């Protein structure tokens, strides 16, 4: 299940929602708001998403992960709106019969979500500037959008 | 000419100053829409780094655009 929320991500209740008596392994990934990016001191973040396509594409990613690494339960929650340092921006949980499927499915889901879902991140810096962040795949190709003043 | 509603997101919206607008454009494909709205969305980069959707369906840059369509222009994404 793919969800977006503007409220704090409650990881304990999300984990509990994946409980399954057939599960022998559970793996979760949490993405947190970091205080630095590419040399800029970050104060807070703002996420914007286009919900209809985020949900549809996110469900597709989870279905692909299920086909590749059969698991029992999986859920992904991504924050939108304003986030402070240390907050959880994205949470993925996978429960599977064995740990290998749980680890691999979790990794697949986060990797695909980062580059496929229409979500954008604006960083607000300590010095008052702000800037939209590139996806990792673009950044790895040396693309720069520059920093807005 | 076709009436096309163009939706801008994130840095594109900030550059255009509007979230969406209906334009009369001489276009065949989504790539034509991207090119003809360059001064609106402000991207100096090839469209390949961006994504596009037509009427809420993810599309590619060869997707045909018809009169009355809504074209959503997505800057490079950065979830997670």
Backbone of each chain as ProteinMPNN parsed JSONL, in Angstrom:
{"seq_chain_A": "XXXXXXXXXXXXXXXXXXXXXXXXXXXXXXXXXXXXXXXXXXXXXXXXXXXXXXXXXXXXXXXXXXXXXXXXXXXXXXXXXXXXXXXXXXXXXXXXXXXXXXXXXXXXXXXXXXXXXXXXXXXXXXXXXXXXXXXXXXXXXXXXXXXXX", "coords_chain_A": {"N_chain_A": [[0.835, -1.19, 0.0], [0.572, 2.183, -0.878], [1.083, 5.372, 0.445], [0.535, 8.894, 1.066], [1.31, 11.465, 3.387], [0.648, 14.321, 5.478], [1.215, 14.395, 8.054], [3.178, 13.518, 10.999], [5.168, 10.571, 10.652], [4.233, 7.605, 12.052], [6.081, 5.208, 13.111], [5.939, 2.895, 14.72], [3.26, 2.073, 14.816], [2.856, 1.613, 12.152], [4.598, -0.498, 11.661], [3.345, -2.43, 13.245], [1.063, -2.794, 11.773], [1.795, -4.49, 9.781], [1.923, -6.987, 10.775], [2.03, -10.483, 10.623], [1.302, -13.839, 10.907], [2.7, -15.682, 9.404], [5.049, -14.537, 8.81], [8.563, -14.438, 8.939], [10.472, -12.622, 8.92], [11.186, -9.136, 9.061], [11.659, -6.036, 7.556], [12.619, -2.668, 7.559], [12.858, 0.582, 6.121], [13.875, 3.838, 6.859], [13.801, 7.111, 5.752], [15.463, 10.011, 6.668], [15.385, 13.516, 7.561], [18.181, 15.325, 6.789], [20.935, 17.359, 8.004], [22.555, 18.563, 6.155], [23.435, 19.132, 2.747], [25.248, 18.573, -0.101], [27.237, 20.414, 0.716], [25.735, 22.494, 1.72], [24.225, 23.916, 4.553], [21.435, 22.586, 5.928], [18.218, 23.667, 6.965], [15.489, 23.049, 7.05], [12.989, 21.072, 5.292], [10.851, 20.868, 2.404], [8.344, 19.001, 1.018], [6.818, 18.316, -2.054], [4.161, 16.773, -3.771], [2.579, 15.013, -6.456], [-0.298, 13.753, -5.993], [-2.253, 11.809, -7.239], [-0.758, 10.415, -9.234], [1.444, 9.616, -7.771], [0.435, 7.735, -5.99], [-0.544, 5.774, -7.754], [1.795, 5.037, -9.197], [3.445, 4.29, -7.106], [2.083, 2.068, -6.078], [2.474, 0.412, -8.215], [5.235, 0.011, -8.15], [5.459, -1.383, -5.73], [4.052, -3.693, -6.409], [5.743, -4.705, -8.375], [7.985, -5.262, -6.818], [6.939, -7.271, -5.243], [6.562, -9.278, -7.133], [9.194, -9.862, -7.828], [10.504, -10.441, -5.402], [9.005, -12.358, -3.539], [6.873, -11.384, -0.985], [5.063, -11.026, 2.134], [3.67, -8.84, 3.274], [3.627, -5.352, 2.534], [4.343, -1.879, 2.819], [4.335, 1.576, 2.106], [5.054, 4.836, 3.099], [5.057, 8.25, 2.418], [6.118, 11.474, 3.32], [4.577, 14.721, 2.909], [4.741, 18.298, 2.501], [5.933, 20.538, 5.106], [8.994, 19.722, 6.713], [11.015, 19.117, 9.549], [14.487, 19.003, 10.704], [15.716, 15.709, 11.195], [13.253, 14.494, 11.14], [11.128, 11.817, 9.963], [11.015, 11.164, 6.61], [10.32, 9.341, 4.707], [8.951, 6.097, 4.858], [9.35, 2.625, 4.679], [8.128, -0.569, 4.906], [8.517, -4.068, 5.057], [7.249, -7.291, 5.329], [8.143, -10.654, 5.367], [8.388, -14.168, 4.546], [10.987, -15.064, 4.841], [14.192, -13.487, 5.619], [15.682, -12.599, 3.402], [13.982, -11.917, 1.217], [12.619, -9.834, 2.44], [14.629, -7.87, 2.961], [15.553, -7.394, 0.303], [13.243, -6.625, -1.12], [12.534, -4.32, 0.241], [14.706, -2.664, -0.321], [14.46, -2.498, -3.107], [12.022, -1.156, -3.362], [12.48, 1.409, -2.12], [14.562, 2.383, -3.743], [13.365, 2.567, -6.297], [11.194, 4.239, -5.83], [12.394, 6.664, -5.24], [13.264, 7.593, -7.705], [11.121, 7.451, -9.442], [8.582, 8.407, -8.556], [6.361, 11.226, -8.722], [7.562, 13.423, -6.887], [8.844, 16.193, -5.175], [11.588, 17.932, -3.702], [12.266, 20.612, -1.644], [14.912, 22.362, -0.35], [15.544, 24.274, 2.526], [17.896, 26.53, 3.522], [20.298, 27.234, 6.149], [21.452, 29.719, 5.777], [19.44, 31.18, 4.649], [18.9, 30.895, 1.949], [17.239, 28.904, -0.607], [16.508, 25.825, -2.324], [15.556, 23.652, -5.024], [15.854, 20.133, -5.124], [17.742, 17.81, -7.032], [16.967, 14.579, -8.443], [18.624, 11.526, -7.434], [19.626, 10.027, -9.561], [19.784, 11.87, -11.623], [21.571, 13.65, -10.463], [23.81, 12.07, -10.312], [24.583, 12.076, -12.875], [25.718, 14.451, -13.139], [24.086, 16.67, -13.319], [22.964, 19.954, -12.645], [20.825, 22.186, -10.985], [21.203, 24.488, -9.767], [21.215, 26.963, -7.125], [18.567, 28.657, -5.648], [18.179, 32.107, -4.987]], "CA_chain_A": [[0.0, 0.0, 0.0], [1.337, 3.428, -0.986], [0.338, 6.482, 1.035], [1.192, 10.176, 1.342], [0.729, 12.076, 4.579], [1.266, 15.573, 5.922], [1.407, 14.265, 9.503], [4.37, 12.752, 11.379], [5.056, 9.134, 10.372], [4.283, 6.82, 13.294], [6.665, 3.954, 12.626], [5.55, 1.726, 15.52], [1.943, 1.567, 14.402], [2.994, 1.086, 10.791], [5.2, -1.83, 11.794], [2.329, -3.336, 13.787], [0.059, -3.073, 10.742], [2.311, -5.523, 8.873], [2.001, -8.261, 11.507], [1.501, -11.632, 9.871], [1.846, -15.019, 11.59], [3.574, -16.457, 8.516], [6.269, -13.753, 8.554], [9.733, -14.772, 9.754], [11.417, -11.51, 8.82], [10.616, -7.822, 8.795], [12.717, -5.078, 7.27], [12.076, -1.343, 7.311], [13.794, 1.655, 5.815], [13.385, 5.18, 7.151], [14.611, 8.219, 5.256], [15.373, 11.121, 7.627], [15.829, 14.836, 7.096], [19.584, 15.527, 7.179], [21.243, 18.786, 8.216], [23.528, 19.062, 5.176], [23.387, 18.532, 1.417], [26.208, 19.146, -1.055], [27.941, 21.562, 1.278], [24.815, 23.508, 2.255], [23.63, 23.596, 5.853], [19.985, 22.544, 5.737], [17.44, 24.007, 8.151], [14.257, 22.258, 6.965], [12.637, 20.645, 3.941], [9.46, 20.942, 2.007], [8.081, 18.042, -0.054], [5.608, 18.499, -2.851], [3.894, 15.547, -4.531], [1.343, 14.974, -7.228], [-0.821, 12.551, -5.333], [-2.85, 10.729, -8.031], [0.26, 9.593, -9.893], [2.305, 9.029, -6.732], [-0.209, 6.535, -5.469], [-0.595, 4.76, -8.812], [3.15, 4.57, -9.506], [3.937, 3.623, -5.893], [1.464, 0.731, -6.039], [3.121, -0.37, -9.277], [6.566, -0.351, -7.629], [5.28, -2.421, -4.705], [3.668, -4.923, -7.127], [6.968, -5.22, -9.021], [8.817, -5.84, -5.754], [6.299, -8.525, -4.825], [6.818, -10.276, -8.173], [10.611, -10.214, -7.814], [10.934, -10.955, -4.086], [7.693, -12.591, -2.928], [6.759, -11.057, 0.441], [3.704, -11.191, 2.652], [3.054, -7.523, 3.444], [4.526, -4.207, 2.333], [3.681, -0.588, 2.906], [5.233, 2.72, 1.958], [4.442, 6.127, 3.436], [5.949, 9.376, 2.134], [5.616, 12.75, 3.834], [4.53, 15.927, 2.087], [4.683, 19.507, 3.319], [7.139, 21.015, 5.788], [9.633, 18.777, 7.626], [12.164, 19.635, 10.297], [15.632, 18.091, 10.782], [15.522, 14.497, 11.985], [11.945, 13.858, 10.925], [11.078, 10.716, 8.998], [10.426, 11.655, 5.363], [9.75, 8.186, 4.005], [9.03, 4.832, 5.603], [8.987, 1.429, 3.923], [8.189, -1.792, 5.715], [8.209, -5.312, 4.333], [7.265, -8.529, 6.115], [8.262, -11.791, 4.446], [8.621, -15.445, 5.21], [12.419, -15.093, 5.18], [14.794, -12.15, 5.618], [16.234, -12.167, 2.122], [12.931, -11.215, 0.467], [12.299, -8.59, 3.145], [15.706, -6.915, 2.672], [15.641, -7.033, -1.115], [12.034, -5.904, -1.534], [12.624, -2.997, 0.86], [15.699, -1.926, -1.1], [13.903, -2.237, -4.431], [10.953, -0.151, -3.254], [13.019, 2.755, -1.881], [15.342, 2.825, -4.907], [12.467, 2.936, -7.403], [10.361, 5.37, -5.42], [13.184, 7.897, -5.301], [13.459, 8.091, -9.074], [9.923, 7.343, -10.303], [7.369, 9.081, -8.097], [6.395, 12.679, -8.852], [7.763, 14.071, -5.584], [9.95, 17.154, -5.264], [12.089, 18.33, -2.381], [12.895, 21.932, -1.597], [15.69, 22.536, 0.876], [15.704, 25.641, 3.045], [19.219, 26.515, 4.139], [20.516, 28.056, 7.336], [21.798, 31.089, 5.359], [18.269, 31.859, 4.111], [18.624, 30.479, 0.568], [16.512, 27.656, -0.753], [16.724, 25.238, -3.65], [14.956, 22.348, -5.332], [16.895, 19.101, -5.186], [17.678, 16.828, -8.121], [16.949, 13.159, -8.074], [19.98, 10.98, -7.358], [20.067, 9.568, -10.874], [20.195, 13.064, -12.364], [22.76, 14.196, -9.81], [24.957, 11.226, -10.624], [24.994, 12.431, -14.236], [26.34, 15.772, -13.098], [23.147, 17.768, -13.562], [22.813, 20.932, -11.563], [19.798, 23.196, -11.223], [21.608, 25.72, -9.094], [20.553, 27.328, -5.877], [17.793, 29.897, -5.792], [18.423, 33.11, -3.938]], "C_chain_A": [[0.882, 1.257, 0.0], [0.49, 4.571, -0.438], [1.198, 7.749, 1.104], [0.537, 10.752, 2.589], [1.412, 13.398, 4.893], [1.47, 15.558, 7.441], [2.661, 13.424, 9.781], [4.132, 11.255, 11.14], [5.256, 8.358, 11.668], [4.773, 5.418, 12.955], [6.193, 2.728, 13.411], [4.204, 1.174, 15.07], [1.991, 1.031, 12.975], [3.577, -0.329, 10.834], [4.148, -2.839, 12.262], [1.307, -3.717, 12.715], [0.503, -4.162, 9.771], [2.352, -6.909, 9.537], [1.323, -9.376, 10.72], [2.121, -12.885, 10.478], [2.787, -15.851, 10.72], [4.91, -15.756, 8.285], [7.385, -14.165, 9.513], [10.759, -13.648, 9.723], [10.69, -10.221, 8.49], [11.776, -6.863, 8.58], [12.062, -3.725, 6.99], [13.197, -0.4, 6.928], [13.126, 2.971, 6.178], [14.344, 6.19, 6.542], [14.382, 9.412, 6.169], [15.853, 12.426, 7.008], [17.205, 15.13, 7.695], [19.924, 17.011, 7.222], [22.203, 19.371, 7.181], [23.278, 18.394, 3.831], [24.303, 19.299, 0.481], [26.821, 20.456, -0.553], [27.044, 22.654, 1.846], [24.229, 23.023, 3.574], [22.111, 23.711, 5.759], [19.267, 22.83, 7.055], [16.145, 23.198, 8.205], [13.977, 21.929, 5.508], [11.157, 20.863, 3.69], [9.298, 19.93, 0.871], [6.782, 18.394, -0.737], [5.409, 17.217, -3.653], [2.641, 15.73, -5.361], [0.666, 13.658, -6.889], [-1.394, 11.477, -6.268], [-1.806, 9.81, -8.666], [1.23, 8.962, -8.907], [1.72, 7.713, -6.251], [-0.167, 5.434, -6.528], [0.79, 4.171, -9.085], [3.743, 3.817, -8.309], [3.377, 2.216, -5.768], [2.118, -0.182, -7.075], [4.497, -0.87, -8.808], [6.437, -1.496, -6.614], [4.899, -3.749, -5.365], [4.881, -5.541, -7.823], [7.86, -5.901, -7.989], [8.257, -7.195, -5.32], [6.584, -9.646, -5.835], [8.27, -10.758, -8.131], [11.016, -10.93, -6.539], [9.68, -11.24, -3.267], [7.699, -12.338, -1.418], [5.305, -11.204, 0.863], [2.983, -9.846, 2.73], [4.088, -6.457, 3.13], [3.707, -2.934, 2.341], [4.721, 0.507, 2.753], [4.465, 3.999, 2.267], [5.46, 7.229, 3.172], [5.308, 10.652, 2.658], [5.5, 13.789, 2.722], [4.451, 17.127, 3.031], [6.01, 19.793, 4.003], [7.678, 19.971, 6.764], [10.842, 19.423, 8.297], [13.275, 18.58, 10.312], [15.283, 16.88, 11.651], [14.19, 13.808, 11.772], [12.051, 12.758, 9.877], [10.321, 11.201, 7.76], [9.763, 10.526, 4.581], [9.96, 6.938, 4.847], [8.571, 3.7, 4.697], [9.123, 0.243, 4.847], [7.778, -2.988, 4.894], [8.282, -6.478, 5.308], [7.25, -9.696, 5.135], [8.497, -13.062, 5.242], [10.075, -15.515, 5.696], [13.045, -13.715, 4.978], [15.245, -11.673, 4.247], [15.204, -11.387, 1.3], [12.623, -9.869, 1.121], [13.345, -7.514, 2.841], [15.648, -6.439, 1.223], [14.431, -6.237, -1.582], [12.078, -4.467, -1.0], [13.567, -2.117, 0.046], [15.151, -1.539, -2.477], [12.891, -1.094, -4.358], [11.539, 1.25, -3.035], [13.782, 3.267, -3.109], [14.434, 3.303, -6.042], [11.639, 4.172, -7.068], [11.113, 6.694, -5.567], [13.293, 8.453, -6.714], [12.189, 8.085, -9.922], [8.714, 8.139, -9.846], [7.466, 10.595, -8.27], [6.37, 13.373, -7.481], [8.967, 14.994, -5.733], [10.29, 17.656, -3.88], [12.731, 19.7, -2.48], [13.62, 22.055, -0.269], [15.736, 24.014, 1.243], [16.985, 25.637, 3.865], [19.305, 27.495, 5.301], [20.79, 29.508, 6.937], [20.634, 31.822, 4.689], [17.942, 31.513, 2.667], [17.727, 29.236, 0.571], [16.757, 27.112, -2.153], [16.028, 23.9, -3.797], [16.066, 21.339, -5.578], [16.651, 18.172, -6.364], [17.52, 15.428, -7.607], [18.376, 12.625, -8.156], [20.509, 10.578, -8.725], [20.527, 10.754, -11.719], [21.502, 13.605, -11.794], [23.994, 13.39, -10.193], [25.433, 11.483, -12.052], [25.521, 13.865, -14.305], [25.399, 16.927, -13.386], [23.079, 18.693, -12.366], [21.686, 21.888, -11.928], [20.152, 24.513, -10.562], [20.769, 25.997, -7.868], [19.805, 28.633, -6.11], [18.128, 30.844, -4.642], [17.088, 33.602, -3.415]], "O_chain_A": [[1.821, 1.366, 0.788], [-0.674, 4.725, -0.808], [2.424, 7.679, 1.188], [-0.655, 10.549, 2.819], [2.598, 13.58, 4.615], [1.845, 16.567, 8.038], [3.143, 12.708, 8.903], [3.042, 10.74, 11.391], [6.309, 8.441, 12.301], [3.991, 4.551, 12.564], [6.059, 1.644, 12.843], [4.026, -0.039, 14.957], [1.257, 0.105, 12.629], [3.112, -1.231, 10.137], [4.068, -3.954, 11.746], [0.752, -4.816, 12.738], [-0.314, -4.698, 9.022], [2.773, -7.884, 8.916], [0.205, -9.23, 10.225], [3.345, -12.986, 10.556], [3.581, -16.637, 11.239], [5.801, -16.31, 7.641], [7.189, -14.233, 10.727], [11.782, -13.705, 10.405], [9.712, -10.211, 7.742], [12.754, -6.875, 9.328], [11.068, -3.649, 6.268], [14.339, -0.562, 7.356], [11.962, 3.199, 5.851], [15.55, 6.137, 6.783], [13.238, 9.789, 6.421], [16.629, 12.429, 6.052], [17.381, 15.179, 8.912], [19.28, 17.823, 6.557], [22.621, 20.524, 7.297], [22.944, 17.21, 3.782], [24.159, 20.507, 0.292], [26.912, 21.448, -1.276], [27.541, 23.638, 2.394], [23.795, 21.877, 3.697], [21.571, 24.795, 5.537], [19.64, 22.318, 8.11], [15.749, 22.72, 9.268], [14.64, 22.439, 4.604], [10.347, 21.016, 4.604], [10.024, 19.987, -0.121], [5.784, 18.724, -0.096], [6.373, 16.64, -4.157], [1.754, 16.507, -5.009], [1.007, 12.601, -7.421], [-1.044, 10.309, -6.104], [-1.945, 8.587, -8.642], [1.779, 7.892, -9.172], [2.423, 6.711, -6.124], [0.201, 4.297, -6.234], [0.941, 2.954, -9.193], [4.456, 2.828, -8.481], [4.091, 1.284, -5.4], [2.293, -1.379, -6.849], [4.866, -2.021, -9.041], [7.21, -2.453, -6.642], [5.359, -4.808, -4.939], [5.026, -6.763, -7.853], [8.418, -6.97, -8.239], [9.005, -8.139, -5.065], [6.814, -10.796, -5.46], [8.54, -11.935, -8.374], [11.772, -11.9, -6.574], [9.324, -10.451, -2.391], [8.429, -12.989, -0.671], [4.431, -11.475, 0.04], [1.834, -9.723, 2.307], [5.273, -6.623, 3.416], [2.547, -2.909, 1.93], [5.853, 0.373, 3.219], [3.365, 4.215, 1.759], [6.595, 7.156, 3.643], [4.114, 10.886, 2.47], [6.226, 13.742, 1.729], [4.134, 16.981, 4.212], [7.068, 19.356, 3.551], [6.921, 19.4, 7.549], [11.588, 20.178, 7.674], [13.044, 17.418, 9.98], [14.644, 17.007, 12.695], [14.013, 12.661, 12.18], [12.94, 12.767, 9.024], [9.157, 11.595, 7.838], [8.771, 10.736, 3.883], [11.009, 6.752, 5.463], [7.539, 3.798, 4.033], [10.151, 0.084, 5.504], [6.814, -2.934, 4.13], [9.268, -6.63, 6.029], [6.452, -9.727, 4.198], [8.766, -13.031, 6.443], [10.353, -15.964, 6.808], [12.501, -12.878, 4.257], [15.198, -10.477, 3.958], [15.512, -10.329, 0.753], [12.392, -8.878, 0.429], [12.996, -6.383, 2.503], [15.688, -5.24, 0.949], [14.569, -5.285, -2.35], [11.709, -3.522, -1.699], [13.256, -0.96, -0.239], [15.345, -0.419, -2.95], [12.904, -0.184, -5.187], [11.125, 2.192, -3.712], [13.666, 4.438, -3.473], [14.708, 4.324, -6.673], [11.414, 5.035, -7.916], [10.54, 7.708, -5.967], [13.403, 9.666, -6.893], [12.179, 8.656, -11.012], [7.887, 8.516, -10.676], [8.512, 11.188, -8.005], [5.335, 13.832, -6.999], [9.975, 14.629, -6.338], [9.431, 17.791, -3.009], [13.627, 19.923, -3.295], [13.03, 21.878, 0.797], [15.937, 24.881, 0.392], [17.14, 24.839, 4.789], [18.518, 28.433, 5.424], [20.413, 30.43, 7.661], [20.799, 32.946, 4.215], [16.841, 31.796, 2.196], [17.496, 28.612, 1.607], [17.162, 27.846, -3.055], [15.918, 23.122, -2.849], [17.095, 21.664, -6.171], [15.516, 17.796, -6.658], [17.89, 15.12, -6.474], [19.225, 13.186, -8.847], [21.69, 10.76, -9.021], [21.522, 10.668, -12.439], [22.416, 13.968, -12.534], [25.08, 13.941, -10.377], [26.565, 11.144, -12.399], [25.738, 14.413, -15.386], [25.846, 18.039, -13.666], [23.132, 18.254, -11.217], [21.608, 22.349, -13.067], [19.486, 25.526, -10.771], [19.753, 25.348, -7.619], [20.335, 29.582, -6.688], [18.328, 30.432, -3.5], [17.049, 34.452, -2.525]]}, "seq_chain_B": "XXXXXXXXXXXXXXXXXXXXXXXXXXXXXXXXXXXXXXXXXXXXXXXXXXXXXXXXXXXXXXXXXXXXXXXXXXXXXXXX", "coords_chain_B": {"N_chain_B": [[-4.24, 24.669, -34.429], [-4.237, 23.771, -30.953], [-6.15, 23.577, -27.984], [-4.612, 23.349, -24.991], [-4.279, 22.285, -21.702], [-1.836, 23.099, -19.479], [0.041, 21.862, -16.823], [2.092, 22.864, -14.164], [4.754, 21.925, -11.977], [6.393, 22.156, -8.771], [9.604, 23.501, -9.166], [9.017, 24.346, -11.727], [6.439, 25.402, -11.526], [6.92, 27.529, -9.816], [8.512, 29.106, -11.47], [6.808, 29.672, -13.631], [4.798, 30.953, -12.332], [2.21, 30.246, -12.112], [0.008, 27.452, -11.414], [-1.342, 26.065, -13.317], [-2.363, 26.467, -16.751], [-4.352, 27.29, -19.598], [-3.479, 26.935, -22.883], [-3.178, 27.995, -26.285], [-1.828, 26.02, -28.595], [0.462, 25.019, -31.176], [0.918, 21.966, -31.566], [2.112, 18.565, -31.717], [3.087, 16.5, -30.131], [3.966, 15.569, -26.7], [6.579, 16.404, -26.334], [6.684, 18.621, -27.978], [5.027, 20.33, -26.551], [6.567, 20.732, -24.249], [8.767, 22.074, -25.363], [7.551, 24.383, -26.429], [6.663, 25.674, -24.208], [8.816, 26.492, -22.861], [9.749, 29.032, -22.011], [7.947, 29.46, -20.046], [8.065, 27.288, -18.105], [10.771, 27.326, -17.694], [12.919, 25.549, -17.882], [16.14, 24.804, -18.903], [17.108, 22.539, -19.76], [17.41, 19.271, -21.428], [14.347, 17.575, -22.272], [14.422, 14.968, -21.471], [15.305, 14.591, -18.867], [13.183, 15.164, -17.383], [9.776, 14.378, -16.433], [6.599, 13.42, -17.891], [3.036, 13.664, -18.044], [-0.101, 12.774, -19.444], [-3.363, 13.747, -19.187], [-3.441, 12.688, -16.56], [-2.097, 10.26, -16.832], [1.006, 8.654, -16.859], [3.3, 9.481, -19.377], [5.273, 9.413, -22.444], [7.808, 11.281, -24.231], [7.042, 11.175, -26.839], [4.377, 10.953, -26.925], [1.21, 11.536, -28.358], [-0.577, 14.648, -28.447], [-3.797, 15.847, -27.936], [-6.501, 18.084, -28.849], [-7.822, 19.748, -26.085], [-6.578, 18.18, -24.19], [-4.887, 17.579, -21.014], [-1.718, 18.392, -20.027], [0.86, 17.38, -17.98], [3.709, 18.702, -16.621], [6.612, 17.551, -15.243], [9.288, 18.419, -13.223], [12.728, 17.191, -12.673], [12.564, 14.495, -10.419], [12.625, 14.044, -6.791], [12.191, 12.266, -4.553], [12.037, 10.606, -1.311]], "CA_chain_B": [[-3.948, 24.974, -33.02], [-4.99, 22.963, -29.987], [-6.226, 24.099, -26.616], [-3.971, 22.387, -24.097], [-4.066, 22.762, -20.329], [-0.493, 22.697, -19.053], [0.211, 21.955, -15.366], [3.502, 22.989, -13.767], [4.986, 21.492, -10.604], [7.64, 22.496, -8.074], [10.36, 24.649, -9.707], [8.338, 24.821, -12.945], [5.315, 26.236, -11.091], [7.47, 28.786, -9.286], [8.997, 29.905, -12.591], [5.66, 30.106, -14.437], [3.959, 31.823, -11.511], [0.868, 29.646, -12.036], [0.05, 25.99, -11.345], [-1.8, 25.563, -14.622], [-2.93, 27.462, -17.66], [-4.779, 26.715, -20.872], [-2.783, 27.652, -23.946], [-3.456, 27.576, -27.645], [-0.49, 25.633, -29.049], [0.582, 24.234, -32.409], [1.742, 20.844, -31.073], [1.708, 17.183, -32.027], [3.485, 15.578, -29.062], [4.325, 16.162, -25.411], [7.869, 17.096, -26.492], [6.375, 19.949, -28.548], [4.49, 21.159, -25.457], [7.713, 21.101, -23.404], [9.554, 23.086, -26.095], [6.814, 25.644, -26.634], [6.397, 26.341, -22.925], [10.123, 26.637, -22.21], [9.872, 30.313, -21.288], [7.046, 29.401, -18.896], [8.614, 26.424, -17.037], [12.114, 27.82, -17.414], [13.972, 24.529, -17.902], [17.071, 24.939, -20.018], [17.662, 21.206, -19.961], [16.622, 18.411, -22.315], [13.169, 17.056, -21.592], [14.676, 13.604, -21.001], [15.516, 14.554, -17.417], [11.901, 15.457, -16.743], [8.727, 13.416, -16.752], [5.392, 14.054, -18.406], [1.816, 12.861, -18.008], [-1.22, 13.333, -20.212], [-4.637, 13.38, -18.554], [-3.161, 11.897, -15.351], [-1.392, 9.008, -17.125], [2.403, 8.894, -17.216], [3.457, 9.368, -20.824], [6.656, 9.709, -22.817], [7.899, 12.541, -24.979], [6.463, 10.997, -28.175], [2.931, 10.778, -26.785], [0.447, 12.569, -29.071], [-1.406, 15.553, -27.641], [-5.016, 16.214, -28.665], [-7.229, 19.277, -28.384], [-8.521, 19.505, -24.818], [-5.765, 17.382, -23.259], [-4.133, 18.213, -19.934], [-0.338, 17.899, -20.032], [1.508, 17.693, -16.707], [5.169, 18.743, -16.784], [7.253, 17.268, -13.959], [10.751, 18.582, -13.164], [13.392, 16.006, -12.114], [11.959, 14.173, -9.128], [13.58, 13.877, -5.687], [11.529, 11.711, -3.374], [12.865, 9.852, -0.374]], "C_chain_B": [[-4.83, 24.122, -32.107], [-5.023, 23.687, -28.647], [-5.697, 23.03, -25.673], [-3.843, 23.019, -22.708], [-2.728, 22.21, -19.855], [-0.378, 22.906, -17.543], [1.695, 21.938, -15.032], [3.651, 22.588, -12.3], [6.343, 21.993, -10.101], [8.342, 23.685, -8.735], [9.708, 25.198, -10.987], [7.191, 25.769, -12.569], [5.829, 27.591, -10.59], [7.931, 29.694, -10.419], [7.84, 30.488, -13.381], [4.787, 31.085, -13.655], [2.514, 31.35, -11.434], [1.024, 28.126, -11.977], [-0.432, 25.372, -12.643], [-2.359, 26.694, -15.444], [-3.327, 26.751, -18.945], [-4.221, 27.588, -21.988], [-3.245, 27.128, -25.298], [-2.107, 27.311, -28.31], [-0.571, 24.833, -30.355], [1.506, 23.053, -32.09], [1.199, 19.512, -31.564], [1.956, 16.274, -30.833], [3.775, 16.349, -27.763], [5.658, 16.917, -25.501], [7.65, 18.499, -27.061], [5.855, 20.881, -27.446], [5.636, 21.647, -24.577], [8.517, 22.224, -24.057], [8.83, 24.436, -26.124], [6.464, 26.357, -25.334], [7.695, 26.577, -22.152], [10.263, 27.946, -21.431], [8.942, 30.349, -20.081], [7.667, 28.56, -17.773], [10.075, 26.73, -16.737], [13.221, 26.789, -17.455], [14.838, 24.708, -19.138], [17.614, 23.577, -20.416], [16.824, 20.377, -20.923], [15.445, 17.813, -21.558], [13.387, 15.657, -21.01], [14.894, 13.501, -19.496], [14.218, 14.785, -16.654], [10.908, 14.354, -17.104], [7.495, 14.173, -17.212], [4.217, 13.095, -18.252], [0.768, 13.573, -18.847], [-2.504, 12.817, -19.586], [-4.427, 12.387, -17.407], [-2.555, 10.518, -15.615], [0.043, 9.353, -17.473], [2.586, 8.614, -18.701], [4.943, 9.46, -21.153], [6.645, 10.929, -23.736], [7.431, 12.41, -26.423], [4.948, 10.885, -28.124], [2.185, 11.903, -27.506], [-0.41, 13.392, -28.11], [-2.6, 15.989, -28.499], [-5.621, 17.485, -28.075], [-7.968, 18.917, -27.098], [-7.731, 18.689, -23.806], [-5.171, 18.243, -22.14], [-2.751, 17.577, -19.889], [0.343, 18.353, -18.743], [3.018, 17.608, -16.887], [5.831, 18.625, -15.42], [8.754, 17.538, -14.045], [11.39, 17.302, -12.603], [12.917, 15.748, -10.684], [13.028, 13.946, -8.056], [12.859, 13.408, -4.428], [12.527, 11.049, -2.45], [13.701, 10.734, 0.522]], "O_chain_B": [[-5.976, 23.801, -32.422], [-4.051, 24.321, -28.239], [-6.263, 21.941, -25.57], [-3.36, 24.142, -22.565], [-2.518, 20.998, -19.833], [-0.665, 23.993, -17.04], [2.455, 21.115, -15.543], [2.78, 22.878, -11.481], [7.283, 22.217, -10.864], [7.752, 24.759, -8.855], [9.838, 26.384, -11.288], [6.996, 26.803, -13.207], [5.264, 28.643, -10.889], [7.764, 30.911, -10.347], [7.871, 31.658, -13.761], [4.12, 31.939, -14.24], [1.686, 31.975, -10.771], [2.03, 27.578, -12.425], [0.011, 24.29, -13.028], [-2.771, 27.731, -14.924], [-2.726, 25.749, -19.332], [-4.45, 28.796, -22.038], [-3.647, 25.973, -25.433], [-1.335, 28.236, -28.562], [-1.521, 24.089, -30.601], [2.715, 23.121, -32.311], [0.001, 19.352, -31.795], [1.155, 15.386, -30.544], [3.82, 17.579, -27.733], [5.849, 17.934, -24.835], [8.337, 19.447, -26.68], [6.194, 22.064, -27.409], [5.684, 22.818, -24.2], [8.899, 23.194, -23.402], [9.426, 25.484, -25.875], [6.021, 27.506, -25.35], [7.677, 26.829, -20.947], [10.821, 27.97, -20.334], [9.123, 31.174, -19.186], [7.792, 29.025, -16.64], [10.563, 26.427, -15.648], [14.358, 27.1, -17.101], [14.344, 24.758, -20.265], [18.47, 23.468, -21.295], [15.677, 20.719, -21.21], [15.529, 17.573, -20.354], [12.622, 15.214, -20.153], [14.69, 12.437, -18.913], [14.162, 14.621, -15.435], [11.172, 13.514, -17.964], [7.346, 15.371, -16.974], [4.379, 11.876, -18.319], [0.75, 14.799, -18.948], [-2.712, 11.609, -19.467], [-5.133, 11.385, -17.295], [-2.506, 9.688, -14.708], [0.287, 10.242, -18.288], [2.08, 7.618, -19.218], [5.777, 9.573, -20.254], [5.597, 11.528, -23.981], [7.415, 13.395, -27.162], [4.301, 10.739, -29.161], [2.481, 13.08, -27.3], [-0.899, 12.889, -27.098], [-2.435, 16.437, -29.634], [-5.297, 17.896, -26.961], [-8.658, 17.9, -27.034], [-8.176, 18.523, -22.67], [-4.98, 19.45, -22.289], [-2.627, 16.362, -19.731], [0.4, 19.546, -18.445], [3.545, 16.56, -17.262], [5.644, 19.476, -14.549], [9.431, 16.931, -14.876], [10.68, 16.423, -12.113], [12.874, 16.656, -9.853], [14.19, 13.688, -8.372], [12.908, 14.057, -3.383], [13.712, 10.943, -2.765], [14.447, 10.23, 1.361]]}, "name": "protein", "num_of_chains": 2, "seq": "XXXXXXXXXXXXXXXXXXXXXXXXXXXXXXXXXXXXXXXXXXXXXXXXXXXXXXXXXXXXXXXXXXXXXXXXXXXXXXXXXXXXXXXXXXXXXXXXXXXXXXXXXXXXXXXXXXXXXXXXXXXXXXXXXXXXXXXXXXXXXXXXXXXXXXXXXXXXXXXXXXXXXXXXXXXXXXXXXXXXXXXXXXXXXXXXXXXXXXXXXXXXXXXXXXXXXXXXXXXXXXXXXXXXX"}
